[in-house]
Amino acid sequence: MYELSGVTKHYTRGKTTVHALDGVDLTIADGDRLVIQGPTGGGKSTLLQMLGALDRPSSGRIVLDGTDLATLPEARLTRVRSESIGFVFQSFNLIPTLTAQENVETALVPLGVKAKERREQAAEALASVGLGERLGHLPGEMSGGQQQRVAIARALVKQPKVLLADEPTGNLDESTRDEIMDVLDRMWKELGLTFVMVTHDSAIARKAPRVATIRKGRITVKENASA
């Protein structure tokens, strides 16, 4: 699935160079479930952006299914994001003026799916996350947990190979966090996804088969025997 070798990412802030990633080597197999942890500013979100083809490395290779994302033209990267990668974010990123069903449909528009099929697929995706009766609700009419379920349905409606989640439970209470993680774990198993998640929550990390820790741009990966 993913093969990262010698990946670096440097930012310049005034006269200071920030080494967000500093020679990262990482393998993520098909169907893997990897949690990424580390201190704020350590490079977690930067690494997730690289995996999601949202940014390019300063150097190194990011190979997804045999294709080096670091060298693809922007049009090809956009296609990879649209077809192969689903994203879930801490802040949900829903469009407030669209219903739950319409928000999910937005993931299918770039793929050229016809309107009737979009509606049907969006309804099925929302039903799969327990929101079959909320199709016509706006984000403001739903709880935080329900909004995150809509975001998960939007990420998965296009049937991606990879699901990337950046602090998906960061805005939720403990009970709702557990509900959302149950949904994500079920989707990972049922759909055979490769699932990579950034989280500060150690309770979540303890249940992951593998945990990657990033500090000052350097990464270490450990198998989690208790998962």
C-alpha distance (Angstrom), angle and dihedral (degrees) to the residues before:
residue distance angle dihedral
M1 . . .
Y2 3.86 . .
E3 3.80 126.6 .
L4 3.82 115.7 178.4
S5 3.78 119.5 -175.4
G6 3.80 128.2 178.2
V7 3.81 92.9 -17.0
T8 3.79 114.8 177.9
K9 3.79 132.0 173.7
H10 3.78 121.6 -171.4
Y11 3.81 128.1 -175.4
T12 3.77 126.7 -168.1
R13 3.79 116.6 -140.1
G14 3.75 109.0 -179.1
K15 3.79 105.0 -57.9
T16 3.81 93.2 -18.6
T17 3.80 126.3 93.0
V18 3.81 114.4 -149.3
H19 3.80 115.7 -153.7
A20 3.81 100.2 -152.5
L21 3.82 91.9 168.7
D22 3.78 121.1 20.1
G23 3.81 114.7 -171.4
V24 3.80 101.1 -35.5
D25 3.82 117.5 -170.7
L26 3.80 114.4 -175.0
T27 3.80 139.3 156.1
I28 3.81 121.4 -159.3
A29 3.79 114.6 -175.5
D30 3.80 127.4 -149.4
G31 3.79 109.1 -79.7
D32 3.80 93.6 14.8
R33 3.80 121.9 147.6
L34 3.79 111.2 -149.8
V35 3.79 128.9 176.5
I36 3.81 118.8 -158.1
Q37 3.80 118.9 -153.2
G38 3.77 137.5 169.6
P39 3.80 143.7 118.5
T40 3.79 122.4 -55.6
G41 3.78 109.8 -79.5
G42 3.79 92.6 18.9
G43 3.81 95.3 119.0
K44 3.84 103.8 -94.0
S45 3.78 98.7 127.1
T46 3.80 91.5 38.4
L47 3.79 89.9 57.4
L48 3.81 91.1 48.2
Q49 3.81 89.8 51.5
M50 3.80 89.4 53.3
L51 3.80 91.7 50.3
G52 3.79 89.5 49.0
A53 3.82 95.0 50.1
L54 3.81 88.9 -119.3
D55 3.81 92.6 123.9
R56 3.79 138.2 16.6
P57 3.80 126.6 -122.9
S58 3.77 122.2 -115.1
S59 3.80 86.1 -128.1
G60 3.79 140.1 -13.6
R61 3.79 136.0 57.1
I62 3.81 130.8 -72.4
V63 3.79 106.5 -171.9
L64 3.81 119.1 -171.5
D65 3.80 114.5 -175.7
G66 3.79 91.2 -23.5
T67 3.81 96.5 -45.7
D68 3.81 121.5 109.1
L69 3.80 105.6 -134.2
A70 3.80 90.7 -165.3
T71 3.80 92.0 68.9
L72 3.82 102.4 37.7
P73 3.81 119.2 113.2
E74 3.80 114.6 -111.0
A75 3.80 94.2 -104.8
R76 3.82 90.7 56.9
L77 3.80 91.6 46.5
T78 3.80 89.8 53.2
R79 3.78 89.3 52.1
V80 3.81 92.1 50.1
R81 3.81 90.5 51.4
S82 3.80 92.1 47.3
E83 3.79 96.6 47.8
S84 3.79 109.7 26.6
I85 3.82 110.3 26.4
G86 3.79 130.8 62.2
F87 3.81 121.0 -164.0
V88 3.81 131.5 -154.2
F89 3.81 119.6 -176.3
Q90 3.79 136.0 -166.3
S91 3.82 92.6 -116.6
F92 3.84 94.3 48.1
N93 3.86 92.2 -129.7
L94 3.80 93.4 -139.5
I95 3.81 121.4 160.1
P96 3.84 104.0 -112.9
T97 3.81 95.8 -148.7
L98 3.82 94.3 53.1
T99 3.79 126.6 79.5
A100 3.79 121.7 -118.2
Q101 3.79 90.2 -98.5
E102 3.80 93.0 48.0
N103 3.80 91.6 48.5
V104 3.80 90.3 54.7
E105 3.79 91.2 46.3
T106 3.82 90.7 59.5
A107 3.82 89.4 74.6
L108 3.81 90.3 60.1
V109 3.80 98.9 47.5
P110 3.85 95.3 79.9
L111 3.81 88.9 52.0
G112 3.78 92.6 59.3
V113 3.81 95.2 -117.1
K114 3.81 111.2 165.5
A115 3.81 119.3 -111.3
K116 3.81 97.2 -108.6
E117 3.81 92.1 48.9
R118 3.80 90.8 45.9
R119 3.80 91.1 55.3
E120 3.79 92.5 47.6
Q121 3.80 95.1 46.6
A122 3.81 92.4 45.5
A123 3.80 91.1 51.3
E124 3.80 91.1 50.0
A125 3.82 91.8 48.5
L126 3.80 92.1 50.8
A127 3.79 91.3 47.8
S128 3.81 89.3 52.7
V129 3.82 90.3 59.7
G130 3.82 94.1 44.7
L131 3.81 99.3 -97.5
G132 3.78 101.0 107.1
E133 3.80 90.5 126.5
R134 3.82 95.4 47.8
L135 3.80 100.7 63.7
G136 3.80 94.7 119.4
H137 3.80 98.2 42.9
L138 3.80 122.4 111.0
P139 3.83 118.8 -131.2
G140 3.82 90.2 -107.8
E141 3.79 89.2 59.5
M142 3.80 93.4 56.8
S143 3.80 135.5 71.8
G144 3.79 122.0 -110.0
G145 3.79 91.2 -101.2
Q146 3.80 91.6 50.9
Q147 3.80 91.0 48.8
Q148 3.80 90.1 52.7
R149 3.80 89.4 50.8
V150 3.80 88.6 54.7
A151 3.81 88.8 50.6
I152 3.81 90.4 50.9
A153 3.81 91.0 49.6
R154 3.81 89.6 50.1
A155 3.82 91.0 50.7
L156 3.80 93.5 49.6
V157 3.81 103.6 36.4
K158 3.81 91.2 87.7
Q159 3.82 90.4 53.9
P160 3.82 97.4 -121.6
K161 3.78 126.0 -168.8
V162 3.81 93.2 -134.5
L163 3.81 132.7 43.2
L164 3.80 116.5 -162.5
A165 3.80 119.1 -171.4
D166 3.81 125.4 -173.0
E167 3.84 110.1 -160.3
P168 3.83 91.4 -38.5
T169 3.82 92.5 175.7
G170 3.80 97.5 38.5
N171 3.83 94.3 106.8
L172 3.80 96.1 42.6
D173 3.80 134.9 89.8
E174 3.80 119.8 -114.2
S175 3.81 96.4 -96.1
T176 3.80 93.4 47.9
R177 3.81 89.9 44.2
D178 3.79 89.7 59.1
E179 3.81 91.7 48.5
I180 3.81 92.1 51.5
M181 3.79 92.3 46.9
D182 3.80 89.4 51.2
V183 3.82 88.7 54.4
L184 3.81 92.9 47.2
D185 3.81 93.1 46.9
R186 3.80 91.6 48.7
M187 3.80 92.1 49.5
W188 3.81 90.6 48.0
K189 3.79 91.5 54.2
E190 3.81 98.7 39.2
L191 3.80 96.1 45.5
G192 3.81 98.4 36.4
L193 3.79 91.4 -125.3
T194 3.77 129.0 173.4
F195 3.81 99.3 -125.1
V196 3.82 124.2 -163.3
M197 3.80 120.2 175.7
V198 3.79 134.8 -179.2
T199 3.80 113.3 -148.6
H200 3.80 141.6 156.2
D201 3.80 89.6 -155.7
S202 3.81 110.3 107.3
A203 3.81 91.4 -168.1
I204 3.81 88.5 63.6
A205 3.80 93.4 43.8
R206 3.81 92.1 54.1
K207 3.81 89.8 62.5
A208 3.82 95.7 51.0
P209 3.82 120.8 98.8
R210 3.81 91.1 -135.7
V211 3.80 132.1 23.4
A212 3.80 124.2 -163.8
T213 3.80 117.4 -161.6
I214 3.80 120.4 -159.3
R215 3.78 122.1 -163.9
K216 3.78 123.0 168.9
G217 3.78 90.9 -13.7
R218 3.82 95.3 -54.0
I219 3.80 122.3 113.7
T220 3.80 135.3 -149.0
V221 3.81 123.9 -177.9
K222 3.80 126.6 -155.7
E223 3.78 132.3 -175.3
N224 3.79 112.5 -123.5
A225 3.80 107.7 -135.0
S226 3.81 92.7 -173.2
A227 3.82 94.5 56.6
